[in-house]
Amino acid sequence: MNYSYIMDIEKLILFQKTYDFLLWLYNLIQHLPKRHKPVLGRYLEESGLSLLLLTINANKAVGRKRQALQQEISDELDRLRILLRLTKDLRFMSIKQYTYVAEKLNELGKILFGWKNVRTTTVKNKDVENKRVAKTNDNLPLF
């Protein structure tokens, strides 16, 4: 097992925040009415775990694969928002709990948005630098 990778992933802010959110989510699922745990609880659990695993996979990926995984993370956040809103509307959580979780999901979304934009700007900046180098090297002899 690559322990240095585990240490690197723990430094990833999105991973840490998602992990903390998942701990909170499991507590919520435990307190759902028994009748609703098999369906609503399962969907909440699967969506939360998927979010965590996608974060790990996106951190390892590069290029277009990372972008695709980041989009999947965004989609999973949207699913969680809808499921948690339903949970609140069914009165399985308080308004205070819903406010808390909505803030946490928005925070995750902002971190994800920043991560996506940092990657995009870095690629654009490298392209600009490469074009500058190409322009300045056009007049140099080949040997």
Protein Blocks (a to p, Z undefined) as FASTA:
>chain_A
ZZklmmmmmmpmklmmmmmmmmmmmmmmmmpcfklmmmmmmmmmmmmmmmmmmmmmmmmp
gcjllmmmmmmmmmmmmmmmmmmmmmmmnopacfklmmmmmmmmmmmmmmmmmmmmmmmm
mmmmmmmmmmmmmmmmmmpcfZZ
